[in-house]
Amino acid sequence: MADNITAVVTGGTRGIGRAVAAEFARRGVRVVVVARNREAGERTVAELGGGADLVTGDLSLLSDVRAVADRLLERCDRIDVLVHNAGVWPTRLVRTADALEESFTVNHLAPFLLNHLLEERLVADRTRIVQLTAGLYAKGQLDLRRTPTGADFHRIRTYATTKLANLLTVPLFARRWEETGIRIDAIHPGVTNTGLGDRGGVRGLVLKGVKRAWAPPEIAALPVVRLTFAPADGPSGRYFDCERPVDLDPVATDEGLAQVVWEQAVDLTDLGPAAAPPPLPDPGEPVTPPDPEE
């Protein structure tokens, strides 16, 4: 079923990304793992076997995102599946060399930029793109002036807000690509016991205790992988809660805000005019009310 399929998984050395990569490999898919740490990446690829490959790069740095895109185009004759899994739940404010808050880049700008840099290949291969997200997006409070630099940093809210920013762009990518054969969907794979958001101290110990009741990454990976193989029997740009497509919270369906978020991402990543957001949907011809005197 999976012969000659190549799947790229970002953040594929641990947690859900590692489990997704392993499930793809089990199904005979050629996996390309994108990892920040070379040693961890090489260990993962060796464990996956079956011709798995590694591309290294720090997705918190925009220059590295561009380098990752170049390496993927060099290493991959085709990209059938692209899973944007890499994510950061920040426990403290970290600003990158680009003067941006770390999780804002990894969770939002990195997949946005990769989609554009790989676009020609994605169109040619009619790629299936799956964007991992989190149900916490609904708690996001996006401040377009302060959020990118972490001026409004909060240990929980920043994670939710960066997931919201990214999720706002998914329907726009679907609209941009609606005649190309590319499909993109977002998925919350369920509350999962990973290292995401781990911290020290008493609160960290409490969180680790709570996490013991959460699903392991191997369970959370299954709806992600199944979505990549699912028949194209619905519109692109949907949001899935595990296996089920559900409506987004109103905070993520603001078309005007989505356009501005996209435009800001274009500016921050220096993509230029070709990456302009797709136009707003045509509301249709206005209906003229009948003349009450007729």
CORGI-V365601 format. One record per residue. N is the residue number from 0. RES is the residue in three letters. PHI is phi as a letter, one per 30 degrees, with the letter a starting at -180 (NA if undefined). Layout:
BEGIN
n=N res=RES phi=PHI
n=N res=RES phi=PHI
END
This chain:
BEGIN
n=0 res=MET phi=NA
n=1 res=ALA phi=c
n=2 res=ASP phi=e
n=3 res=ASN phi=i
n=4 res=ILE phi=c
n=5 res=THR phi=c
n=6 res=ALA phi=b
n=7 res=VAL phi=c
n=8 res=VAL phi=b
n=9 res=THR phi=d
n=10 res=GLY phi=i
n=11 res=GLY phi=c
n=12 res=THR phi=c
n=13 res=ARG phi=a
n=14 res=GLY phi=i
n=15 res=ILE phi=d
n=16 res=GLY phi=d
n=17 res=ARG phi=d
n=18 res=ALA phi=d
n=19 res=VAL phi=d
n=20 res=ALA phi=e
n=21 res=ALA phi=d
n=22 res=GLU phi=d
n=23 res=PHE phi=d
n=24 res=ALA phi=d
n=25 res=ARG phi=d
n=26 res=ARG phi=d
n=27 res=GLY phi=i
n=28 res=VAL phi=d
n=29 res=ARG phi=d
n=30 res=VAL phi=c
n=31 res=VAL phi=c
n=32 res=VAL phi=c
n=33 res=VAL phi=c
n=34 res=ALA phi=b
n=35 res=ARG phi=d
n=36 res=ASN phi=c
n=37 res=ARG phi=d
n=38 res=GLU phi=d
n=39 res=ALA phi=d
n=40 res=GLY phi=d
n=41 res=GLU phi=d
n=42 res=ARG phi=d
n=43 res=THR phi=d
n=44 res=VAL phi=d
n=45 res=ALA phi=d
n=46 res=GLU phi=d
n=47 res=LEU phi=d
n=48 res=GLY phi=i
n=49 res=GLY phi=h
n=50 res=GLY phi=i
n=51 res=ALA phi=d
n=52 res=ASP phi=b
n=53 res=LEU phi=b
n=54 res=VAL phi=b
n=55 res=THR phi=c
n=56 res=GLY phi=l
n=57 res=ASP phi=c
n=58 res=LEU phi=d
n=59 res=SER phi=d
n=60 res=LEU phi=c
n=61 res=LEU phi=d
n=62 res=SER phi=d
n=63 res=ASP phi=d
n=64 res=VAL phi=e
n=65 res=ARG phi=d
n=66 res=ALA phi=d
n=67 res=VAL phi=d
n=68 res=ALA phi=d
n=69 res=ASP phi=d
n=70 res=ARG phi=d
n=71 res=LEU phi=d
n=72 res=LEU phi=d
n=73 res=GLU phi=d
n=74 res=ARG phi=d
n=75 res=CYS phi=c
n=76 res=ASP phi=d
n=77 res=ARG phi=a
n=78 res=ILE phi=b
n=79 res=ASP phi=d
n=80 res=VAL phi=b
n=81 res=LEU phi=b
n=82 res=VAL phi=c
n=83 res=HIS phi=d
n=84 res=ASN phi=c
n=85 res=ALA phi=e
n=86 res=GLY phi=a
n=87 res=VAL phi=b
n=88 res=TRP phi=c
n=89 res=PRO phi=d
n=90 res=THR phi=c
n=91 res=ARG phi=a
n=92 res=LEU phi=d
n=93 res=VAL phi=b
n=94 res=ARG phi=c
n=95 res=THR phi=d
n=96 res=ALA phi=d
n=97 res=ASP phi=d
n=98 res=ALA phi=i
n=99 res=LEU phi=c
n=100 res=GLU phi=d
n=101 res=GLU phi=e
n=102 res=SER phi=d
n=103 res=PHE phi=d
n=104 res=THR phi=d
n=105 res=VAL phi=d
n=106 res=ASN phi=d
n=107 res=HIS phi=b
n=108 res=LEU phi=d
n=109 res=ALA phi=d
n=110 res=PRO phi=d
n=111 res=PHE phi=d
n=112 res=LEU phi=d
n=113 res=LEU phi=d
n=114 res=ASN phi=e
n=115 res=HIS phi=d
n=116 res=LEU phi=d
n=117 res=LEU phi=c
n=118 res=GLU phi=e
n=119 res=GLU phi=e
n=120 res=ARG phi=d
n=121 res=LEU phi=d
n=122 res=VAL phi=d
n=123 res=ALA phi=d
n=124 res=ASP phi=c
n=125 res=ARG phi=h
n=126 res=THR phi=d
n=127 res=ARG phi=c
n=128 res=ILE phi=c
n=129 res=VAL phi=b
n=130 res=GLN phi=c
n=131 res=LEU phi=d
n=132 res=THR phi=b
n=133 res=ALA phi=b
n=134 res=GLY phi=d
n=135 res=LEU phi=d
n=136 res=TYR phi=e
n=137 res=ALA phi=d
n=138 res=LYS phi=c
n=139 res=GLY phi=d
n=140 res=GLN phi=b
n=141 res=LEU phi=d
n=142 res=ASP phi=c
n=143 res=LEU phi=d
n=144 res=ARG phi=d
n=145 res=ARG phi=c
n=146 res=THR phi=d
n=147 res=PRO phi=e
n=148 res=THR phi=c
n=149 res=GLY phi=i
n=150 res=ALA phi=d
n=151 res=ASP phi=c
n=152 res=PHE phi=e
n=153 res=HIS phi=a
n=154 res=ARG phi=e
n=155 res=ILE phi=c
n=156 res=ARG phi=d
n=157 res=THR phi=d
n=158 res=TYR phi=e
n=159 res=ALA phi=d
n=160 res=THR phi=d
n=161 res=THR phi=d
n=162 res=LYS phi=d
n=163 res=LEU phi=d
n=164 res=ALA phi=e
n=165 res=ASN phi=d
n=166 res=LEU phi=d
n=167 res=LEU phi=d
n=168 res=THR phi=d
n=169 res=VAL phi=d
n=170 res=PRO phi=d
n=171 res=LEU phi=d
n=172 res=PHE phi=d
n=173 res=ALA phi=e
n=174 res=ARG phi=d
n=175 res=ARG phi=d
n=176 res=TRP phi=c
n=177 res=GLU phi=d
n=178 res=GLU phi=c
n=179 res=THR phi=c
n=180 res=GLY phi=j
n=181 res=ILE phi=d
n=182 res=ARG phi=c
n=183 res=ILE phi=b
n=184 res=ASP phi=b
n=185 res=ALA phi=c
n=186 res=ILE phi=b
n=187 res=HIS phi=c
n=188 res=PRO phi=d
n=189 res=GLY phi=j
n=190 res=VAL phi=d
n=191 res=THR phi=b
n=192 res=ASN phi=d
n=193 res=THR phi=b
n=194 res=GLY phi=d
n=195 res=LEU phi=d
n=196 res=GLY phi=i
n=197 res=ASP phi=d
n=198 res=ARG phi=b
n=199 res=GLY phi=d
n=200 res=GLY phi=i
n=201 res=VAL phi=d
n=202 res=ARG phi=d
n=203 res=GLY phi=d
n=204 res=LEU phi=d
n=205 res=VAL phi=d
n=206 res=LEU phi=d
n=207 res=LYS phi=d
n=208 res=GLY phi=d
n=209 res=VAL phi=d
n=210 res=LYS phi=d
n=211 res=ARG phi=d
n=212 res=ALA phi=d
n=213 res=TRP phi=d
n=214 res=ALA phi=d
n=215 res=PRO phi=d
n=216 res=PRO phi=e
n=217 res=GLU phi=d
n=218 res=ILE phi=d
n=219 res=ALA phi=d
n=220 res=ALA phi=d
n=221 res=LEU phi=d
n=222 res=PRO phi=d
n=223 res=VAL phi=d
n=224 res=VAL phi=d
n=225 res=ARG phi=d
n=226 res=LEU phi=d
n=227 res=THR phi=d
n=228 res=PHE phi=c
n=229 res=ALA phi=d
n=230 res=PRO phi=e
n=231 res=ALA phi=d
n=232 res=ASP phi=c
n=233 res=GLY phi=b
n=234 res=PRO phi=d
n=235 res=SER phi=d
n=236 res=GLY phi=i
n=237 res=ARG phi=d
n=238 res=TYR phi=c
n=239 res=PHE phi=c
n=240 res=ASP phi=c
n=241 res=CYS phi=h
n=242 res=GLU phi=d
n=243 res=ARG phi=c
n=244 res=PRO phi=d
n=245 res=VAL phi=b
n=246 res=ASP phi=d
n=247 res=LEU phi=d
n=248 res=ASP phi=d
n=249 res=PRO phi=e
n=250 res=VAL phi=d
n=251 res=ALA phi=c
n=252 res=THR phi=c
n=253 res=ASP phi=d
n=254 res=GLU phi=d
n=255 res=GLY phi=d
n=256 res=LEU phi=d
n=257 res=ALA phi=d
n=258 res=GLN phi=d
n=259 res=VAL phi=d
n=260 res=VAL phi=d
n=261 res=TRP phi=d
n=262 res=GLU phi=d
n=263 res=GLN phi=d
n=264 res=ALA phi=d
n=265 res=VAL phi=d
n=266 res=ASP phi=d
n=267 res=LEU phi=d
n=268 res=THR phi=c
n=269 res=ASP phi=h
n=270 res=LEU phi=d
n=271 res=GLY phi=j
n=272 res=PRO phi=d
n=273 res=ALA phi=d
n=274 res=ALA phi=c
n=275 res=ALA phi=e
n=276 res=PRO phi=d
n=277 res=PRO phi=d
n=278 res=PRO phi=d
n=279 res=LEU phi=d
n=280 res=PRO phi=e
n=281 res=ASP phi=d
n=282 res=PRO phi=d
n=283 res=GLY phi=j
n=284 res=GLU phi=d
n=285 res=PRO phi=d
n=286 res=VAL phi=c
n=287 res=THR phi=d
n=288 res=PRO phi=d
n=289 res=PRO phi=d
n=290 res=ASP phi=d
n=291 res=PRO phi=d
n=292 res=GLU phi=d
n=293 res=GLU phi=d
END
